[in-house]
Amino acid sequence: MTDEDLPTSLSVPATEEPEPDNLLFKILEEAMQYANAGNHNDALTKCHDAVKAAPSAAEPYFLMGTIAFICGDEGQAISMCEVAHKVDPTAAEYAEALATIYTSVGRLADGLYFAKIATSLEPHPLFSKRMPPRLKALNSAYLNASPSTHFIEAQRLFNIGDFERSLYEC
């Protein structure tokens, strides 16, 4: 993992400084430090702590999705970014990330949908300048789109009648 993969900090600029006792931002800051050090397990633990501290916040889910994407787990990345988007459907970065991830796994219709709505949404105050470049690389995702190996395996298992394993792969 490089510094380009994850934002170096979730602390907001001085003009938007959260209140000093804002537990959510303190926890997310710690999660980012762990993630940038390559300690994904502790980063995810901190994200879970952030969810407990602020259950209605979308940021921890987006951060978990970002970590999952960087670690190559596109399915989990989609799930977490979908949750973030459902919690806060006004953040352009959540839709932009979903567009890139969906496109990269060959789900072009879903990718196009999120790319389209991202253009009409507002920038997130924390992630607008801190979103990992890999999640902004929609053009690259189009050029390198390929079907998910899980989806291909699910189709194969379905065709041979192994429905339980097929469902698991999906």
C-alpha positions in Angstrom: 0.0 0.0 0.0 1.3 3.4 -0.9 0.4 6.9 0.3 -1.5 7.3 -3.0 -3.9 4.4 -2.1 -5.4 5.9 1.0 -5.8 9.4 2.1 -3.0 10.4 4.5 -5.4 11.9 7.0 -9.1 12.4 7.6 -8.6 15.5 9.6 -10.3 18.3 8.0 -8.7 21.6 6.9 -8.4 24.3 9.6 -11.4 26.2 8.1 -13.6 23.1 8.7 -12.0 21.8 11.9 -14.3 19.5 13.8 -14.9 20.1 17.4 -11.9 18.8 19.5 -14.1 16.2 21.2 -15.5 14.7 18.0 -14.9 11.1 18.7 -15.8 9.9 15.1 -13.0 12.0 13.5 -10.5 10.9 16.1 -11.2 7.2 15.5 -11.2 7.7 11.8 -7.8 9.4 12.0 -6.4 6.4 14.0 -7.9 4.1 11.4 -6.2 6.0 8.6 -2.8 5.9 10.4 -3.1 2.1 10.7 -4.2 1.7 7.1 -1.3 3.9 5.9 1.1 1.7 7.9 -0.3 -1.4 6.2 -2.0 -2.6 9.3 -5.4 -3.3 7.8 -6.8 -5.4 10.6 -6.3 -2.7 13.2 -7.6 -0.1 10.7 -10.8 -2.1 10.2 -11.1 -2.6 14.0 -11.0 1.2 14.3 -13.6 1.6 11.6 -15.9 -0.8 13.5 -15.2 1.4 16.6 -16.3 4.4 14.5 -19.5 2.7 13.5 -20.2 2.1 17.2 -19.4 5.7 18.1 -21.5 7.2 15.3 -23.9 4.6 13.9 -25.5 7.0 11.4 -22.1 8.1 9.9 -21.3 7.0 6.4 -17.5 7.7 6.6 -16.5 4.5 8.4 -18.2 2.3 5.8 -16.6 4.2 3.0 -13.2 3.8 4.6 -13.8 0.0 5.1 -14.8 -0.2 1.4 -11.6 1.7 0.4 -9.5 -0.7 2.5 -11.3 -3.7 1.0 -10.7 -2.4 -2.5 -7.0 -1.8 -1.9 -6.8 -5.3 -0.5 -8.4 -6.7 -3.7 -11.8 -7.7 -2.2 -14.0 -5.9 -4.7 -17.2 -7.6 -3.3 -16.6 -6.3 0.2 -15.6 -2.9 -1.2 -18.9 -2.7 -3.1 -20.9 -3.8 -0.1 -19.3 -1.2 2.2 -19.5 1.6 -0.4 -23.1 0.8 -1.0 -23.8 1.1 2.7 -22.0 4.5 2.8 -24.0 5.6 -0.3 -27.3 4.5 1.3 -26.4 6.3 4.6 -25.4 9.5 2.7 -26.7 9.5 -0.8 -25.5 13.1 -1.4 -21.7 12.4 -1.4 -20.3 12.3 -4.9 -17.2 10.3 -3.8 -19.3 7.3 -2.7 -21.0 7.1 -6.1 -17.7 7.7 -7.9 -16.1 4.8 -6.0 -19.0 2.5 -6.8 -18.8 3.5 -10.5 -15.1 2.6 -10.6 -15.4 -0.7 -8.6 -18.5 -1.9 -10.5 -16.9 -1.1 -13.8 -13.6 -2.8 -12.9 -15.5 -6.1 -12.2 -17.4 -5.9 -15.4 -20.7 -4.7 -14.1 -20.8 -1.9 -16.7 -24.5 -0.9 -16.3 -24.1 -0.4 -12.5 -20.8 1.4 -13.1 -22.5 3.8 -15.6 -25.4 4.4 -13.3 -23.1 5.5 -10.4 -20.9 7.5 -12.8 -23.9 9.3 -14.0 -25.3 10.2 -10.6 -21.9 11.1 -9.2 -21.9 14.2 -11.5 -25.0 15.6 -9.8 -23.9 15.0 -6.2 -22.0 17.3 -3.8 -18.3 16.7 -2.9 -17.8 15.2 0.5 -16.1 17.6 2.9 -13.5 15.0 4.0 -13.1 12.7 1.0 -13.3 15.2 -1.9 -9.5 15.8 -1.8 -8.5 12.6 0.0 -10.1 9.9 -2.1 -7.6 7.3 -3.3 -6.7 7.9 -6.9 -7.5 4.2 -7.7 -11.1 4.8 -6.8 -11.2 7.8 -9.1 -9.8 6.0 -12.1 -13.0 5.3 -14.0 -11.4 5.6 -17.4 -8.8 3.0 -16.4 -11.6 0.8 -15.0 -13.3 0.9 -18.4 -10.1 0.0 -20.2 -9.4 -2.9 -17.8 -12.9 -4.1 -17.0 -13.2 -7.9 -16.6 -15.8 -10.1 -15.1 -15.4 -11.1 -11.5 -13.8 -14.6 -11.1 -16.4 -15.2 -8.4 -19.2 -14.5 -10.9 -17.7 -16.8 -13.5 -17.3 -19.6 -10.9 -20.9 -19.0 -9.7 -22.1 -19.5 -13.3 -20.1 -22.7 -13.7 -21.4 -24.1 -10.5 -24.9 -23.2 -11.4 -24.6 -24.9 -14.7 -23.5 -28.2 -13.1 -26.3 -27.9 -10.5 -24.3 -27.0 -7.4 -26.6 -24.2 -6.4 -25.5 -23.8 -2.8 -21.8 -23.2 -3.8 -23.0 -21.0 -6.7 -24.9 -18.8 -4.3 -21.9 -18.6 -2.0 -19.7 -17.4 -5.0 -22.3 -14.8 -5.8 
